[in-house]
């Protein structure tokens, strides 16, 4: 069909495809990747092997964090789930994630304020008058009046 593009089995009009972002929903943008790229091991000049797929690996971790899915549900485009998990685990134990988060931390976010209108409380926490309680001794045995 003329005027349509087929990507990953989906046909869409060319004009719609021109407006679509180049990254997927759960992947880092080019700007985000540039901020963390040099903080990760496996780049040229680092001891050990070179990792050509650091971005793909980080995108897999972002996917896991945002979806909350089990490791076995990791899409095949990110590689074998166990390999991704083992690498994530090694980086966690060696402090890679901690160093990256510390270096990328926004100093303006040291203290946060929560608007209580967005926090729901259980209906029993609404301040309703409760039943009369028995007096108790300090160790939990009811006192006799």
OpenMM code with the backbone's topology and positions (N, CA, C; nanometers):
from openmm import Vec3, app, unit

residues = "UNK UNK UNK UNK UNK UNK UNK UNK UNK UNK UNK UNK UNK UNK UNK UNK UNK UNK UNK UNK UNK UNK UNK UNK UNK UNK UNK UNK UNK UNK UNK UNK UNK UNK UNK UNK UNK UNK UNK UNK UNK UNK UNK UNK UNK UNK UNK UNK UNK UNK UNK UNK UNK UNK UNK UNK UNK UNK UNK UNK UNK UNK UNK UNK UNK UNK UNK UNK UNK UNK UNK UNK UNK UNK UNK UNK UNK UNK UNK UNK UNK UNK UNK UNK UNK UNK UNK UNK UNK UNK UNK UNK UNK UNK UNK UNK UNK UNK UNK UNK UNK UNK UNK UNK UNK UNK UNK UNK UNK UNK UNK UNK UNK UNK UNK UNK UNK UNK UNK UNK UNK UNK UNK UNK UNK UNK UNK UNK UNK UNK UNK UNK UNK UNK UNK UNK UNK UNK UNK UNK UNK UNK UNK UNK UNK".split()
positions = [
    Vec3(0.0844, -0.1176, 0.0000),
    Vec3(0.0000, 0.0000, 0.0000),
    Vec3(0.0885, 0.1235, 0.0000),
    Vec3(0.0583, 0.2146, -0.0885),
    Vec3(0.1372, 0.3375, -0.0987),
    Vec3(0.0975, 0.4343, 0.0130),
    Vec3(0.1964, 0.5020, 0.0689),
    Vec3(0.1695, 0.5976, 0.1753),
    Vec3(0.1707, 0.5370, 0.3146),
    Vec3(0.2039, 0.4061, 0.3217),
    Vec3(0.2094, 0.3379, 0.4513),
    Vec3(0.3489, 0.2831, 0.4749),
    Vec3(0.3867, 0.2752, 0.6015),
    Vec3(0.5153, 0.2185, 0.6429),
    Vec3(0.4858, 0.1006, 0.7337),
    Vec3(0.5622, -0.0076, 0.7192),
    Vec3(0.5423, -0.1239, 0.8039),
    Vec3(0.6634, -0.1380, 0.8963),
    Vec3(0.6392, -0.1235, 1.0267),
    Vec3(0.7447, -0.1360, 1.1265),
    Vec3(0.6989, -0.2386, 1.2292),
    Vec3(0.7831, -0.3412, 1.2496),
    Vec3(0.7534, -0.4463, 1.3470),
    Vec3(0.6126, -0.5024, 1.3291),
    Vec3(0.5721, -0.5265, 1.2062),
    Vec3(0.4434, -0.5884, 1.1792),
    Vec3(0.3246, -0.4955, 1.1871),
    Vec3(0.3479, -0.3644, 1.2087),
    Vec3(0.2378, -0.2690, 1.2208),
    Vec3(0.2436, -0.1746, 1.1014),
    Vec3(0.1301, -0.1583, 1.0343),
    Vec3(0.1244, -0.0640, 0.9240),
    Vec3(0.0695, 0.0677, 0.9741),
    Vec3(0.1365, 0.1771, 0.9380),
    Vec3(0.0923, 0.3091, 0.9801),
    Vec3(0.1169, 0.4087, 0.8672),
    Vec3(0.0355, 0.5133, 0.8598),
    Vec3(0.0568, 0.6147, 0.7577),
    Vec3(0.1931, 0.6819, 0.7747),
    Vec3(0.2581, 0.7190, 0.6623),
    Vec3(0.3910, 0.7806, 0.6675),
    Vec3(0.3916, 0.9100, 0.7477),
    Vec3(0.2864, 0.9904, 0.7339),
    Vec3(0.2846, 1.1183, 0.8066),
    Vec3(0.2772, 1.0969, 0.9574),
    Vec3(0.2115, 0.9897, 1.0005),
    Vec3(0.2066, 0.9586, 1.1433),
    Vec3(0.3423, 0.9095, 1.1908),
    Vec3(0.4111, 0.8322, 1.1098),
    Vec3(0.5415, 0.7798, 1.1464),
    Vec3(0.6447, 0.8918, 1.1582),
    Vec3(0.6286, 0.9973, 1.0816),
    Vec3(0.7224, 1.1091, 1.0872),
    Vec3(0.7130, 1.1819, 1.2211),
    Vec3(0.5957, 1.1779, 1.2854),
    Vec3(0.5772, 1.2460, 1.4137),
    Vec3(0.6145, 1.1595, 1.5330),
    Vec3(0.6326, 1.0298, 1.5120),
    Vec3(0.6598, 0.9382, 1.6222),
    Vec3(0.8008, 0.9569, 1.6754),
    Vec3(0.8191, 0.9443, 1.8069),
    Vec3(0.9531, 0.9557, 1.8635),
    Vec3(1.0388, 0.8375, 1.8189),
    Vec3(1.1706, 0.8576, 1.8204),
    Vec3(1.2605, 0.7527, 1.7747),
    Vec3(1.2866, 0.6478, 1.8822),
    Vec3(1.2549, 0.6776, 2.0077),
    Vec3(1.2752, 0.5798, 2.1136),
    Vec3(1.1413, 0.5196, 2.1541),
    Vec3(1.1498, 0.4027, 2.2127),
    Vec3(1.0291, 0.3367, 2.2609),
    Vec3(0.9901, 0.3940, 2.3959),
    Vec3(0.8753, 0.3570, 2.4393),
    Vec3(0.8188, 0.4121, 2.5632),
    Vec3(0.9094, 0.3926, 2.6841),
    Vec3(0.9696, 0.2758, 2.6970),
    Vec3(1.0495, 0.2452, 2.8151),
    Vec3(1.1993, 0.2528, 2.7878),
    Vec3(1.2420, 0.3332, 2.6954),
    Vec3(1.3841, 0.3437, 2.6641),
    Vec3(1.4345, 0.4844, 2.6897),
    Vec3(1.5651, 0.4938, 2.7113),
    Vec3(1.6274, 0.6233, 2.7356),
    Vec3(1.6330, 0.7050, 2.6071),
    Vec3(1.6148, 0.8342, 2.6198),
    Vec3(1.6326, 0.9225, 2.5052),
    Vec3(1.7818, 0.9408, 2.4822),
    Vec3(1.8197, 0.9982, 2.3694),
    Vec3(1.9612, 1.0227, 2.3404),
    Vec3(2.0229, 1.1144, 2.4457),
    Vec3(1.9482, 1.2137, 2.4892),
    Vec3(1.9984, 1.3078, 2.5913),
    Vec3(2.0226, 1.2367, 2.7242),
    Vec3(1.9290, 1.1516, 2.7647),
    Vec3(1.9448, 1.0773, 2.8896),
    Vec3(2.0647, 0.9823, 2.8814),
    Vec3(2.0811, 0.9162, 2.7664),
    Vec3(2.1917, 0.8236, 2.7491),
    Vec3(2.3263, 0.8966, 2.7562),
    Vec3(2.3350, 1.0132, 2.6958),
    Vec3(2.4600, 1.0892, 2.6988),
    Vec3(2.4991, 1.1278, 2.8410),
    Vec3(2.4009, 1.1496, 2.9281),
    Vec3(2.4303, 1.1860, 3.0672),
    Vec3(2.4917, 1.0703, 3.1453),
    Vec3(2.4526, 0.9469, 3.1145),
    Vec3(2.5024, 0.8345, 3.1939),
    Vec3(2.6066, 0.7490, 3.1236),
    Vec3(2.6226, 0.7655, 2.9956),
    Vec3(2.7099, 0.6785, 2.9166),
    Vec3(2.8507, 0.6662, 2.9756),
    Vec3(2.9103, 0.7763, 3.0154),
    Vec3(3.0479, 0.7745, 3.0640),
    Vec3(3.0600, 0.7286, 3.2094),
    Vec3(2.9483, 0.7086, 3.2776),
    Vec3(2.9505, 0.6636, 3.4163),
    Vec3(2.9509, 0.5114, 3.4274),
    Vec3(2.9294, 0.4428, 3.3159),
    Vec3(2.9129, 0.2977, 3.3189),
    Vec3(3.0400, 0.2254, 3.2782),
    Vec3(3.0628, 0.1073, 3.3343),
    Vec3(3.1806, 0.0289, 3.2957),
    Vec3(3.1635, -0.0290, 3.1563),
    Vec3(3.2752, -0.0742, 3.0993),
    Vec3(3.2709, -0.1395, 2.9695),
    Vec3(3.2981, -0.0471, 2.8522),
    Vec3(3.3242, 0.0802, 2.8798),
    Vec3(3.3546, 0.1714, 2.7691),
    Vec3(3.5036, 0.1612, 2.7365),
    Vec3(3.5424, 0.2184, 2.6270),
    Vec3(3.6814, 0.2130, 2.5826),
    Vec3(3.7720, 0.2791, 2.6866),
    Vec3(3.8815, 0.2128, 2.7204),
    Vec3(3.9752, 0.2665, 2.8188),
    Vec3(3.9525, 0.2132, 2.9591),
    Vec3(3.8407, 0.1467, 2.9838),
    Vec3(3.8135, 0.0879, 3.1152),
    Vec3(3.8780, -0.0505, 3.1225),
    Vec3(3.9203, -0.0902, 3.2432),
    Vec3(3.9726, -0.2267, 3.2560),
    Vec3(3.8612, -0.3281, 3.2334),
    Vec3(3.8979, -0.4448, 3.1864),
    Vec3(3.7986, -0.5492, 3.1597),
    Vec3(3.7521, -0.5424, 3.0151),
    Vec3(3.6494, -0.6162, 2.9849),
    Vec3(3.5983, -0.6216, 2.8485),
    Vec3(3.5149, -0.5001, 2.8121),
    Vec3(3.5018, -0.4799, 2.6826),
    Vec3(3.4193, -0.3693, 2.6351),
    Vec3(3.2771, -0.4183, 2.6136),
    Vec3(3.1821, -0.3392, 2.6563),
    Vec3(3.0412, -0.3727, 2.6388),
    Vec3(2.9845, -0.2851, 2.5290),
    Vec3(2.9523, -0.3469, 2.4178),
    Vec3(2.8976, -0.2711, 2.3057),
    Vec3(2.7482, -0.2454, 2.3251),
    Vec3(2.6884, -0.3153, 2.4176),
    Vec3(2.5439, -0.3064, 2.4328),
    Vec3(2.5017, -0.2449, 2.5662),
    Vec3(2.5804, -0.1548, 2.6213),
    Vec3(2.5440, -0.0918, 2.7482),
    Vec3(2.4080, -0.0229, 2.7401),
    Vec3(2.3825, 0.0446, 2.6294),
    Vec3(2.2549, 0.1164, 2.6173),
    Vec3(2.1381, 0.0190, 2.6155),
    Vec3(2.1535, -0.0901, 2.5422),
    Vec3(2.0483, -0.1912, 2.5378),
    Vec3(2.0260, -0.2497, 2.6766),
    Vec3(2.1348, -0.2744, 2.7480),
    Vec3(2.1255, -0.3281, 2.8835),
    Vec3(2.0551, -0.2301, 2.9769),
    Vec3(2.0928, -0.1031, 2.9729),
    Vec3(2.0287, -0.0030, 3.0597),
    Vec3(1.8809, 0.0107, 3.0227),
    Vec3(1.8496, 0.0051, 2.8939),
    Vec3(1.7093, 0.0094, 2.8524),
    Vec3(1.6320, -0.1105, 2.9080),
    Vec3(1.6965, -0.2260, 2.9158),
    Vec3(1.6319, -0.3439, 2.9739),
    Vec3(1.6026, -0.3198, 3.1215),
    Vec3(1.6964, -0.2584, 3.1930),
    Vec3(1.6766, -0.2310, 3.3353),
    Vec3(1.5656, -0.1272, 3.3537),
    Vec3(1.5619, -0.0272, 3.2682),
    Vec3(1.4556, 0.0731, 3.2746),
    Vec3(1.3205, 0.0060, 3.2495),
    Vec3(1.3161, -0.0848, 3.1521),
    Vec3(1.1922, -0.1568, 3.1226),
    Vec3(1.1468, -0.2354, 3.2451),
    Vec3(1.2424, -0.3041, 3.3094),
    Vec3(1.2097, -0.3833, 3.4282),
    Vec3(1.1564, -0.2939, 3.5407),
    Vec3(1.2232, -0.1801, 3.5615),
    Vec3(1.1840, -0.0900, 3.6700),
    Vec3(1.0466, -0.0283, 3.6456),
    Vec3(1.0194, 0.0072, 3.5235),
    Vec3(0.8923, 0.0750, 3.4934),
    Vec3(0.7741, -0.0193, 3.4833),
    Vec3(0.7980, -0.1437, 3.4430),
    Vec3(0.6856, -0.2366, 3.4289),
    Vec3(0.6629, -0.3187, 3.5544),
    Vec3(0.7687, -0.3414, 3.6325),
    Vec3(0.7558, -0.4246, 3.7511),
    Vec3(0.7369, -0.5716, 3.7184),
    Vec3(0.7718, -0.6104, 3.5972),
    Vec3(0.7543, -0.7491, 3.5539),
    Vec3(0.8628, -0.8392, 3.6134),
    Vec3(0.8367, -0.9689, 3.6211),
    Vec3(0.9413, -1.0627, 3.6626),
    Vec3(1.0514, -1.0690, 3.5567),
    Vec3(1.1716, -1.1070, 3.5987),
    Vec3(1.2847, -1.1120, 3.5053),
    Vec3(1.2553, -1.2003, 3.3851),
    Vec3(1.1857, -1.3111, 3.4060),
    Vec3(1.1595, -1.4043, 3.2962),
    Vec3(1.0694, -1.3436, 3.1879),
    Vec3(1.0012, -1.2341, 3.2177),
    Vec3(0.9140, -1.1694, 3.1195),
    Vec3(0.9846, -1.0609, 3.0392),
    Vec3(1.1137, -1.0467, 3.0564),
    Vec3(1.1899, -0.9471, 2.9816),
    Vec3(1.1801, -0.9780, 2.8320),
    Vec3(1.1430, -0.8793, 2.7491),
    Vec3(1.1317, -0.9051, 2.6046),
    Vec3(1.2638, -0.9523, 2.5442),
    Vec3(1.2546, -1.0391, 2.4460),
    Vec3(1.3725, -1.0993, 2.3816),
    Vec3(1.4640, -0.9955, 2.3174),
    Vec3(1.4117, -0.8794, 2.2801),
    Vec3(1.4951, -0.7783, 2.2142),
    Vec3(1.6079, -0.7287, 2.3055),
    Vec3(1.5935, -0.7514, 2.4378),
    Vec3(1.6958, -0.7104, 2.5326),
    Vec3(1.7973, -0.8216, 2.5591),
    Vec3(1.7750, -0.9395, 2.5062),
    Vec3(1.8646, -1.0521, 2.5287),
    Vec3(1.8026, -1.1506, 2.6261),
    Vec3(1.8817, -1.2512, 2.6606),
    Vec3(1.8350, -1.3526, 2.7542),
    Vec3(1.8147, -1.2906, 2.8916),
    Vec3(1.7017, -1.3200, 2.9543),
    Vec3(1.6688, -1.2575, 3.0821),
    Vec3(1.7729, -1.2881, 3.1894),
    Vec3(1.8256, -1.4101, 3.1904),
    Vec3(1.9210, -1.4473, 3.2939),
    Vec3(2.0536, -1.3717, 3.2771),
    Vec3(2.0955, -1.3503, 3.1537),
    Vec3(2.2188, -1.2739, 3.1291),
    Vec3(2.2019, -1.1296, 3.1754),
    Vec3(2.0863, -1.0724, 3.1463),
    Vec3(2.0589, -0.9344, 3.1890),
    Vec3(2.0546, -0.9278, 3.3409),
    Vec3(1.9902, -1.0258, 3.4032),
    Vec3(1.9816, -1.0280, 3.5493),
    Vec3(2.1206, -1.0408, 3.6123),
    Vec3(2.2022, -1.1331, 3.5592),
    Vec3(2.3362, -1.1541, 3.6159),
    Vec3(2.4212, -1.0278, 3.6051),
    Vec3(2.4123, -0.9586, 3.4933),
    Vec3(2.4886, -0.8340, 3.4757),
    Vec3(2.4368, -0.7261, 3.5703),
    Vec3(2.3043, -0.7159, 3.5832),
    Vec3(2.2448, -0.6206, 3.6763),
    Vec3(2.2935, -0.6491, 3.8183),
    Vec3(2.2950, -0.7750, 3.8552),
    Vec3(2.3385, -0.8152, 3.9880),
    Vec3(2.4866, -0.7812, 4.0109),
    Vec3(2.5717, -0.8080, 3.9127),
    Vec3(2.7148, -0.7738, 3.9248),
    Vec3(2.7335, -0.6245, 3.9410),
    Vec3(2.6627, -0.5453, 3.8616),
    Vec3(2.6748, -0.3997, 3.8697),
    Vec3(2.6233, -0.3501, 4.0046),
    Vec3(2.5187, -0.4130, 4.0566),
    Vec3(2.4652, -0.3725, 4.1868),
    Vec3(2.5668, -0.3986, 4.2968),
    Vec3(2.6250, -0.5170, 4.2967),
    Vec3(2.7221, -0.5545, 4.3994),
    Vec3(2.8491, -0.4706, 4.3924),
    Vec3(2.8882, -0.4288, 4.2719),
    Vec3(3.0116, -0.3506, 4.2584),
    Vec3(2.9878, -0.2003, 4.2748),
    Vec3(2.8623, -0.1587, 4.2962),
    Vec3(2.8323, -0.0185, 4.3241),
    Vec3(2.8167, 0.0708, 4.2023),
    Vec3(2.8038, 0.0131, 4.0845),
    Vec3(2.7894, 0.0938, 3.9616),
    Vec3(2.6644, 0.1800, 3.9684),
    Vec3(2.5516, 0.1202, 4.0060),
    Vec3(2.4257, 0.1951, 4.0110),
    Vec3(2.4318, 0.3045, 4.1167),
    Vec3(2.4878, 0.2729, 4.2329),
    Vec3(2.4971, 0.3710, 4.3420),
    Vec3(2.5784, 0.4929, 4.2979),
    Vec3(2.6944, 0.4677, 4.2341),
    Vec3(2.7787, 0.5799, 4.1868),
    Vec3(2.7060, 0.6634, 4.0825),
    Vec3(2.6378, 0.5965, 3.9902),
    Vec3(2.5652, 0.6693, 3.8856),
    Vec3(2.4551, 0.7550, 3.9463),
    Vec3(2.3789, 0.6995, 4.0405),
    Vec3(2.2709, 0.7760, 4.1033),
    Vec3(2.3259, 0.8934, 4.1838),
    Vec3(2.4370, 0.8733, 4.2523),
    Vec3(2.4956, 0.9819, 4.3313),
    Vec3(2.5442, 1.0950, 4.2404),
    Vec3(2.6045, 1.0601, 4.1265),
    Vec3(2.6552, 1.1628, 4.0360),
    Vec3(2.5439, 1.2347, 3.9606),
    Vec3(2.4334, 1.1663, 3.9388),
    Vec3(2.3223, 1.2251, 3.8636),
    Vec3(2.2172, 1.2891, 3.9529),
    Vec3(2.2330, 1.2742, 4.0828),
    Vec3(2.1327, 1.3260, 4.1761),
    Vec3(2.1157, 1.4763, 4.1588),
    Vec3(1.9921, 1.5175, 4.1545),
    Vec3(1.9588, 1.6588, 4.1432),
    Vec3(1.9583, 1.7175, 4.2835),
    Vec3(2.0450, 1.8149, 4.3129),
    Vec3(2.0516, 1.8675, 4.4496),
    Vec3(1.9216, 1.9322, 4.4965),
    Vec3(1.8359, 1.9716, 4.4041),
    Vec3(1.7094, 2.0331, 4.4434),
    Vec3(1.6106, 1.9309, 4.5003),
    Vec3(1.6411, 1.8035, 4.4865),
    Vec3(1.5485, 1.7006, 4.5314),
    Vec3(1.5887, 1.6391, 4.6656),
    Vec3(1.6721, 1.7093, 4.7416),
    Vec3(1.7144, 1.6557, 4.8705),
    Vec3(1.5984, 1.6453, 4.9683),
    Vec3(1.5060, 1.7370, 4.9612),
    Vec3(1.3871, 1.7258, 5.0446),
    Vec3(1.2655, 1.7414, 4.9545),
    Vec3(1.1679, 1.6591, 4.9805),
    Vec3(1.0467, 1.6601, 4.8990),
    Vec3(0.9272, 1.6943, 4.9864),
    Vec3(0.8274, 1.7522, 4.9256),
    Vec3(0.7028, 1.7801, 4.9957),
    Vec3(0.5930, 1.7012, 4.9272),
    Vec3(0.5075, 1.6389, 5.0053),
    Vec3(0.3954, 1.5650, 4.9512),
    Vec3(0.2672, 1.6417, 4.9784),
    Vec3(0.1827, 1.6482, 4.8788),
    Vec3(0.0530, 1.7106, 4.8948),
    Vec3(-0.0417, 1.6027, 4.9469),
    Vec3(-0.0934, 1.6218, 5.0653),
    Vec3(-0.1741, 1.5174, 5.1274),
    Vec3(-0.3046, 1.4903, 5.0540),
    Vec3(-0.3445, 1.5759, 4.9645),
    Vec3(-0.4680, 1.5494, 4.8909),
    Vec3(-0.4496, 1.4351, 4.7926),
    Vec3(-0.3258, 1.3975, 4.7648),
    Vec3(-0.3026, 1.2875, 4.6716),
    Vec3(-0.2762, 1.1563, 4.7422),
    Vec3(-0.2745, 1.1567, 4.8750),
    Vec3(-0.2494, 1.0351, 4.9500),
    Vec3(-0.3812, 0.9861, 5.0086),
    Vec3(-0.4200, 0.8669, 4.9690),
    Vec3(-0.5458, 0.8127, 5.0182),
    Vec3(-0.5235, 0.7405, 5.1502),
    Vec3(-0.6191, 0.7554, 5.2388),
    Vec3(-0.6144, 0.6859, 5.3672),
    Vec3(-0.7263, 0.5842, 5.3695),
    Vec3(-0.7093, 0.4829, 5.4482),
    Vec3(-0.8125, 0.3813, 5.4651),
    Vec3(-0.9328, 0.4455, 5.5334),
    Vec3(-1.0514, 0.3951, 5.5061),
    Vec3(-1.1731, 0.4553, 5.5609),
    Vec3(-1.1733, 0.4573, 5.7132),
    Vec3(-1.1037, 0.3634, 5.7764),
    Vec3(-1.0992, 0.3608, 5.9217),
    Vec3(-1.0043, 0.4658, 5.9778),
    Vec3(-0.9263, 0.5280, 5.8927),
    Vec3(-0.8325, 0.6314, 5.9367),
    Vec3(-0.8913, 0.7706, 5.9184),
    Vec3(-1.0212, 0.7790, 5.8939),
    Vec3(-1.0841, 0.9069, 5.8631),
    Vec3(-1.1232, 0.9871, 5.9870),
    Vec3(-1.0936, 0.9376, 6.1067),
    Vec3(-1.1219, 1.0137, 6.2270),
    Vec3(-1.2589, 0.9873, 6.2859),
    Vec3(-1.3235, 0.8801, 6.2459),
    Vec3(-1.4547, 0.8471, 6.3010),
    Vec3(-1.4413, 0.8098, 6.4476),
    Vec3(-1.5491, 0.8326, 6.5220),
    Vec3(-1.5486, 0.8000, 6.6632),
    Vec3(-1.5480, 0.6482, 6.6762),
    Vec3(-1.4532, 0.5974, 6.7540),
    Vec3(-1.4400, 0.4536, 6.7691),
    Vec3(-1.5144, 0.4024, 6.8895),
    Vec3(-1.5115, 0.2716, 6.9084),
    Vec3(-1.5748, 0.2087, 7.0238),
    Vec3(-1.4959, 0.2444, 7.1488),
    Vec3(-1.5637, 0.2373, 7.2606),
    Vec3(-1.4969, 0.2622, 7.3864),
    Vec3(-1.4016, 0.1475, 7.4139),
    Vec3(-1.2797, 0.1788, 7.4452),
    Vec3(-1.1796, 0.0758, 7.4690),
    Vec3(-1.1675, 0.0463, 7.6175),
    Vec3(-1.1324, -0.0765, 7.6462),
    Vec3(-1.1086, -0.1154, 7.7843),
    Vec3(-0.9735, -0.0603, 7.8281),
    Vec3(-0.9637, -0.0248, 7.9536),
    Vec3(-0.8350, 0.0176, 8.0059),
    Vec3(-0.7451, -0.1043, 8.0115),
    Vec3(-0.6193, -0.0851, 7.9750),
    Vec3(-0.5260, -0.1965, 7.9781),
    Vec3(-0.4078, -0.1635, 8.0668),
    Vec3(-0.3565, -0.2657, 8.1294),
    Vec3(-0.2320, -0.2503, 8.2032),
    Vec3(-0.1200, -0.2390, 8.1006),
    Vec3(-0.0072, -0.1840, 8.1391),
    Vec3(0.1014, -0.1625, 8.0441),
    Vec3(0.1450, -0.2875, 7.9687),
    Vec3(0.1328, -0.4057, 8.0260),
    Vec3(0.1811, -0.5244, 7.9564),
    Vec3(0.0722, -0.5926, 7.8741),
    Vec3(-0.0435, -0.5300, 7.8597),
    Vec3(-0.1461, -0.5777, 7.7692),
    Vec3(-0.2592, -0.6555, 7.8326),
    Vec3(-0.2626, -0.6702, 7.9637),
    Vec3(-0.3707, -0.7426, 8.0305),
    Vec3(-0.4780, -0.6417, 8.0674),
    Vec3(-0.6076, -0.6678, 8.0354),
    Vec3(-0.7127, -0.5707, 8.0683),
    Vec3(-0.7232, -0.5486, 8.2190),
    Vec3(-0.7424, -0.4242, 8.2550),
    Vec3(-0.7567, -0.3892, 8.3966),
    Vec3(-0.9002, -0.4155, 8.4421),
    Vec3(-0.9165, -0.4554, 8.5634),
    Vec3(-1.0495, -0.4798, 8.6203),
    Vec3(-1.0920, -0.3542, 8.6905),
    Vec3(-1.2103, -0.3016, 8.6560),
    Vec3(-1.2624, -0.1787, 8.7191),
    Vec3(-1.3405, -0.2074, 8.8432),
] * unit.nanometer
topology = app.Topology()
chain = topology.addChain("A")
for resn in residues:
    res = topology.addResidue(resn, chain)
    for name in ("N", "CA", "C"):
        topology.addAtom(name, app.Element.getBySymbol(name[0]), res)
